[in-house]
Amino acid sequence: MKRKPEDVLKIEAKAIQDNITKEVILNIKKGAKIISKRKGRVAVMGIGKSGLIARKIASTLSSTGTPAFYTHPHEALHGDIGMLTNRDTVLFLSFSGELEELSSLIPYIKKNKIPLISITGRKKSLLAKVSDCLIPIKITQQACPFNIAPTSSTTVMLAVGDAIAITTMQMKKIDESKIAILHPGGVLGKKLTMQVKDIMRKGSDNPKIKMNASVKDALFEMTRTRLGAVSIIDEKGKIKGFFTDGDLRRKIQEDENFLKRKIKDVMTKNPFTVEENTPAWKAAKIISTKNFDNIPVVDNCGKLVGIIDERDLLKEGLLD
């Protein structure tokens, strides 16, 4: 039997959908509650393909504010179990729920009163019987055409692990500022830590003119900065209007003397602005959803301090 790529995706998507049951959801919440109330780390265990998924889940837990680490059950029996304390939690992944190492690990886990959460496909397995929280997954078909290689089962385990991590994060009330601390580098770090003032154009790179200037002055300023927009300010530097090259193209066709007109008479009054301390990702979202090319930036008193352009957001990886 041959499987097309789209068949594999459909089978694995269906496997996840089939496991969105009341029992699974309730036990994901139960597991997350156990983890959120513990003071230690989460030891995520698994062998083979389940072990690889366990590594990813440990990483997701850690990156969402719940310290976690992966340990191989066999290595745990040869000293690594010493990393576990009575403040920790064990999250064990095994589709069969039957491993040789379990019978040796369980006494230590129980003796130290360490909660055991399991993700398994067999409710009557040894792992299921000794678990404080059992998350039973059901797989009717692996994506493997021979229904042998772990595919759908590992996909569901991964999704359940992500659900545990995100639910735990929310129970612990971990917000974006705390997540930012855990992701100081890369695009994700930028999305969470960078503010508009960090990438806005300011000084001579920020196109602006006074209220009594002409449309021709606005054109010169837009051309000089190559941003296709200009902010109009009063004598105190507060923004009063905004004018774009799009406005110019539309209106100059209607009025041959348009370039001589006062900018205050044709500008967009009370324009949309963002404050300089706004997270850059929020500005990116505004630009994307409102289809803006740029947005004037003000301080908390409404004084113009810069302009943020979509090209700068693209350069920082904040816009797709």
N, C-alpha and C positions, 0 to 999 in steps of 0.2 A: 504494500500500500504506500503510495507516494503522498506526501503532504506539501502543499504549496505554502510559501511564507505567510500568506494571508490566513491559511487554515490554522497554522500554529498560533498566530495572534488571536484568532477568534476562539480557539480552544482554551487558551490561557486566560483570555478575558472572561470567558464563560465560567471558568473555574473560580475566579475571584468573585464574580457575581453570585455563583451558587453558594458561596460561603458567607454572604451577607445575611446571616440568619440571626434571630433573636438570641439564641444561645451563644453564638460566637461573639456578638457585640457585647452582651452582658459580661462575658468573661474577659474580653479585652479591657473593659472598664474596670473590672475587678482586679485584673493584673496591674493595670496602671495605678490604681488606688494603692495597692500593696507597695509598689515601687516608690510612689510619691511620698509615702509616709516613712520610708526607711531613710536612715542617715548615711548609709554607705553606698557602695557601688553595685552595679549589676554585672554578674558574671554570666556571659552568654556562652552556652556550650552546644556542640553539635559535631557530628562526624561526617566526613565525605562532603557531598553536595550541601547537606544541612549545615555542615561546619562553615562552608564558604558563605552561606546566607547569614549564619550567626555572626560572622565577622562584620558583615555589612550592617546588621542590626545594632551591634555594639557601637559601631562608628556613628550611626544615626542617633542613638541614645546620647552619646557623648556630645555630639554637635548640637543637640537640642536641649542641653542643660542637665542631663542625667549621666554622671560619670559611669562608664561601663568599659569592660574589656572582654576579649575572647580568650577562652582557654579550652584546649583540646581535652576531652574526658580522659584519654589515656595518659596524657602528660600530667593531668591533675592527680592521677594515682601515683605518680612518681615525683611528688614534691610540690607541683604547682597548686595543689589544693590549699597549701599554706597561705596563699594569697587571700583566701576567703576568711572573712571575719563574721561575727554574729550581728554585724550591722548591715551586711550585704544581702543581696537577693540573687537567686539563680534563675535564669531563663534558659530552659533546655529545649532544643529542637531535635525531633526525631520522628519521621513519618511512621515508622514501625513501632516506636516506643519500646523496643526490646534491644538493649545493648549489654554486653558483658560487663562493661565498666559500671553500669548503674548499681548493681548489687553491692559493689564496694564503695561507691560514692555516697549512697543514700544514708548509711549510718552516720557519716561525718556531718552531712547536711542537717540531718534531724537532730543529732546531738547538740549542734550549735544553734539550733532553732532558727535556721535560715529558710525563709520562705522559698518554695520551689514552684515556679510557673512553667507550664509546659505547652508546647504547640506540637500536637501529634495527630496522626490520622486514625489511631486505634484507641477507642475509649476503654477497652479491657486490657490494655497493655500494662506492663509493670510501671512504666513512666506515668501513665495516666492515674494508676491506683495510688501512687505515693505523692502526687502533686497537690499543693495547696490551692492551686488555680489551674484548671485544665481548659485549654482552648482547643476544642476538637475541630479539626478541619476535615472536609470530605472531598475526595477527588474521585470522580467517576471515569476520567479519561486523561491520561498523560498526553502531551503534545507529540511525544515520540510515536512514530507510526507503529511501533511494536508494543506500545504501552508499557515500556520497561524503564527507559532512562528518566530520572527525576526531572521533570520540566514543569508541568502544571503544579505539582506539589510544592516545588521550591518557590515558584512564583507566588503562590498563595501564602507560604510562610513569610516571604519577604514583605508582602502587603500587610499581613497581620502584624509583623514586627514594626513596620512604619506606623501603623495605627496605634500600637502600644506606645511608641515613642512620642507621637504627637499628642495623644491623649494625656500622657504623663506630663509633658511640657505644659499643657494648658491647666492641668490640675495643680501644678506647682507655680502657676501664674508667672511663667517665664516670658517676658515680653521681648520686643525686637531689640531693645538696648542691651539686654543681657546676651541675646544671641549674637549681637554685633561683636561683643567682647571675645566670643568663641571663634569668630571668623574675621580676624584682622586683615587678612590678605585676600587678593583676588577680587573678582567682580562681586561676589557675594558680600565681601567686606565693604566694598565701596557702596553697594546698594544700601547697606545698613548704617554706615558711619558718615559717609560724605554728605555735606550740606551744600545748598545752592551757592553760598558765598565762597566755597572752595573751588568752584569751576566757572563762576560767572565772569563775564567780561566787565572790567571796570576802568576808571580813569579815562584816558583818551580812546580806549577801545569800546567805550560805552556811548553809543550815539545819542546825543541829546541837543535840544535847542530850546530857546526861550519862547514864551507865549507870543511875543510881537514879531517873531520871525516869519518869513514867507515860505510858501510851499517850495519855492526854488531853493531856499536855504536848507530845507528838509531833504531835498533831493541830493544836494551836495554832501550833506552829512551821511546819508545812507550810502552814497557812492564811496565816500572816504573809508567807511568802516566795513563795507561789503556785507552788511547784515540785512539789508532790505527792510529796515525798520528804524524808527527814531522815536525817542520819548520826548514829550514836551513838558517842561517844568516851569514853575513860577520863580519869583525872585528868591524864595527861601529854599529852592531846590526840591520842592515837593512835586510829585508827578501829577499832571493835570490831564494829560492826553497821550495818545499813541497813534502813530501814522506809519503805514506800511507801503511798500512798492505796489502791492495789490490795490490799495486804496488809490494810489496815484494813477495806475493804468485804467481803472474804472472811471475815474472822475475827469481825467484830462480829455477824454473823448467827448465829454458833455460841455466842456467850457474851454475855449481856446486861450482864455486869459487865466487859466487855473494856476499856473506857476507863480503868478503875481499876487495871488490871494494870501491872506494871513492864515497861518497854520492853525490858529486858535478857532477859526471859523469852519475848518474842514476836518479837524482831528477827531478821533474817537475819544469822547470824554469819559472820565472815570473808567479807564481801561482795567482789564484783568491784570493783577500783579501777584507776585509771590514774595514772601519775606525772605530775607537772606539766610535765616536759620532753618528754613524748610529743608527737610531731607531731600537730597537730590533725586532719589527714586520717586518721590511724590511729584516733583516737578516734571520728571520724565513721563509719568503716568498722565499728568494734565496735558502735556504737549501731544502725547499720543492720542488721547481720547478726544481732545478738542481740536485736533489737527492744526495746532499752532506751529509756526516756525521758530518763534522765540517769545520770551515773556520778560517784561521789565521787572526788576528786582528792587524792593524797597526795604528800608529799615522799619522798626516798630513805630516810627512816627510818620511814616508815609513819604519819607525823603528818598529820592532815587539814588541807588548806590551801584546799580549794575544792570546787566541784561544776560539772560541765559538762553543759549541758542541750541537747537536740536543737534547741530553738528558736534558741539562739545559733549553732549550727552552720548552721542553715538561713539565718539572717540574713547570715552570712558567705559563703554560697554553697558551703559545704562538704558540704551534703546536698541531694539532689534532692527 
